[in-house]
Amino acid sequence: MYKVFINEKVFFLGFNLKRVNFNENFSFVTCFTLEDFESVIQSNGKREGVVVNFPTLRSLEKIMNKRFRIVEAGGGLVVNKNGEILFIFRRGKWDLPKGKLEKKEKVKEGAIREVEEECGITEPVIREELITTMHKFKNKGKDCIKKTHWFVMDYNGEEELIPQLEEDITKAKWMKVDKFSKVYQNTFPSIADVLDAYLEREKIVS
């Protein structure tokens, strides 16, 4: 099942789903056609989220690929030797370094490159895979879904952080976990999911 943020609203997309398995605060809709799906994502329901059921995996993927261009991306939740996390401030919100993959680029290579380019550090090391998020954005007037593969990375250097201004990043900053509330108050839902996944992982490990 896919969790996708479309217009800041959460959609759970799957196939052969049963209403009884989901929270009653979520709407539950079955879609057979692209037109069905379009009406669902354009609706203004007040529920917490929408579960969209498709008859088969093939129909889900076919309709998604017709409605959106899927953009593969990589990103990093970078931890320094003091246990601080590397954040960026972009277009008025706290974010984590990420970006779309270049042609034929491997996911891990792209994730490291984006961290280096957006924050000015070198040689962060991937520790483990964390989570994959999906959210809608527009590119040249077309609706796209950015599918971002997130990795926990370790960084032991002491380089000065240099935000990538040409990508509208005005600040790069290390923050301790106890400052996350500041980020949660002004970030994207998909980034909140990444932070939640990291905090849960750390709780399990510790």
C-alpha positions in Angstrom: 0.0 0.0 0.0 1.2 3.5 -0.8 0.9 6.5 1.4 0.8 9.6 -0.7 0.4 13.3 0.2 -1.7 15.2 -2.3 -2.4 18.8 -1.6 -1.3 18.3 2.0 -3.9 15.5 2.4 -3.0 11.9 3.1 -4.2 9.1 0.7 -3.6 5.4 1.2 -3.6 3.7 -2.1 -3.9 -0.1 -2.3 -5.7 -3.0 -4.0 -8.2 -5.5 -2.8 -8.6 -3.7 0.5 -11.4 -4.1 3.1 -13.1 -1.2 4.8 -13.2 -3.1 8.1 -9.3 -2.9 8.3 -9.1 0.9 8.5 -9.8 3.6 11.0 -13.4 4.9 10.7 -12.1 8.4 10.6 -10.8 7.7 7.1 -12.9 7.8 4.1 -12.9 4.6 2.1 -13.5 4.7 -1.7 -13.1 2.1 -4.5 -11.9 3.4 -7.8 -12.2 1.5 -11.1 -11.2 4.3 -13.5 -9.0 7.4 -13.8 -12.2 9.5 -13.6 -13.1 7.8 -10.3 -9.7 8.6 -8.9 -9.8 12.2 -10.2 -13.0 12.9 -8.4 -11.6 11.4 -5.1 -8.4 13.6 -5.1 -10.4 16.7 -6.0 -12.9 16.2 -3.2 -12.8 18.4 -0.1 -13.9 15.9 2.6 -13.1 16.6 6.2 -11.9 13.2 7.2 -8.3 12.6 8.4 -7.4 10.8 5.2 -8.7 8.8 2.3 -8.2 5.1 1.7 -8.5 4.4 -2.1 -9.1 0.8 -3.1 -8.3 -0.5 -6.6 -9.4 -3.9 -7.8 -5.8 -5.0 -8.7 -2.3 -3.8 -8.3 -2.1 -3.4 -12.1 -5.0 -1.1 -12.2 -3.6 1.0 -9.3 -0.2 1.4 -11.0 -1.8 2.1 -14.4 -4.1 4.8 -13.1 -1.3 6.4 -11.0 1.0 6.5 -14.0 -1.7 8.0 -16.2 -2.5 10.7 -13.6 1.0 11.6 -12.5 4.6 11.6 -13.6 6.5 9.5 -11.0 9.9 11.2 -10.1 12.4 9.0 -8.2 14.4 10.9 -5.6 16.8 10.3 -2.7 17.3 12.1 0.6 19.2 11.9 3.8 18.5 12.3 7.5 22.1 13.1 8.5 23.4 12.6 12.1 26.6 14.2 13.3 28.9 12.9 16.0 27.0 15.0 18.5 23.7 13.3 17.7 22.3 16.4 15.9 20.3 16.2 12.7 20.9 18.3 9.6 18.0 20.4 8.5 17.5 22.9 5.7 15.1 25.9 5.5 13.6 26.1 2.1 10.8 28.4 0.9 9.6 29.2 4.4 9.6 25.6 5.8 12.0 23.2 7.5 13.0 20.4 5.3 15.6 17.6 4.9 18.1 17.5 2.0 16.7 15.5 -0.9 16.3 15.7 -4.7 15.5 13.8 -7.8 17.9 11.3 -9.2 19.9 12.0 -12.3 19.7 9.8 -15.3 20.9 6.2 -14.5 22.0 7.3 -11.1 21.6 4.8 -8.3 19.4 5.8 -5.4 22.1 5.8 -2.7 24.5 7.8 -4.8 21.8 10.3 -5.6 20.8 10.7 -1.9 24.5 11.4 -0.9 25.0 13.8 -3.8 21.9 15.8 -2.8 23.0 16.1 0.8 26.5 17.3 -0.3 25.1 19.8 -2.8 22.3 21.2 -0.6 24.3 21.6 2.6 28.0 21.9 1.5 29.3 18.9 3.4 31.3 16.0 2.0 31.3 12.2 2.4 28.3 11.5 4.6 28.0 7.7 5.0 24.8 5.8 4.7 24.0 3.8 7.8 20.7 2.3 6.8 17.5 2.7 4.8 14.7 4.5 6.7 11.5 5.1 4.8 10.1 6.0 1.4 7.7 8.9 1.1 5.5 10.1 -1.7 4.0 13.6 -2.3 2.6 15.6 -5.2 4.3 18.6 -6.7 4.1 20.5 -9.9 6.8 20.6 -12.5 6.3 22.8 -15.6 2.6 22.7 -15.0 2.3 18.9 -14.8 1.3 17.0 -11.6 4.1 14.8 -10.4 4.6 12.4 -7.5 8.0 12.6 -5.9 8.9 9.1 -4.6 11.8 9.8 -2.1 13.9 7.0 -0.7 15.3 8.2 2.7 18.5 7.0 4.4 20.0 7.6 7.8 23.5 8.9 7.2 26.4 9.5 9.6 28.7 12.5 9.2 31.9 12.9 11.3 33.3 16.1 9.7 33.3 19.7 10.9 32.8 21.6 7.7 30.9 24.8 7.6 27.4 24.3 6.3 26.7 26.1 3.0 23.1 26.2 2.0 22.5 25.8 -1.8 20.9 29.2 -2.5 20.0 28.4 -6.1 17.7 25.7 -4.8 16.0 28.3 -2.5 17.7 27.0 0.6 18.4 29.9 2.9 19.7 28.0 5.9 21.3 24.7 6.9 21.4 23.9 10.5 22.2 21.1 13.0 19.5 20.5 15.6 19.2 18.2 18.6 16.2 15.9 18.9 14.7 18.0 21.7 14.3 20.9 19.2 12.2 18.8 16.7 9.0 20.5 18.0 10.1 23.6 16.2 10.4 21.7 13.0 7.1 19.8 13.4 5.3 23.1 13.7 6.5 24.3 10.3 7.3 21.4 7.9 5.7 19.2 5.3 3.6 16.1 6.3 6.1 13.8 4.5 9.0 15.2 6.4 7.1 14.7 9.7 6.8 11.0 8.6 10.6 10.8 8.1 11.2 12.2 11.6 8.6 9.9 13.1 10.3 6.9 11.5 13.7 8.0 12.8 12.5 8.5 16.3 10.7 5.2 16.3 13.9 3.5 15.0 16.0 5.0 17.6 13.6 4.0 20.4 13.8 0.4 19.1 17.6 0.4 18.9 18.1 2.0 22.3 
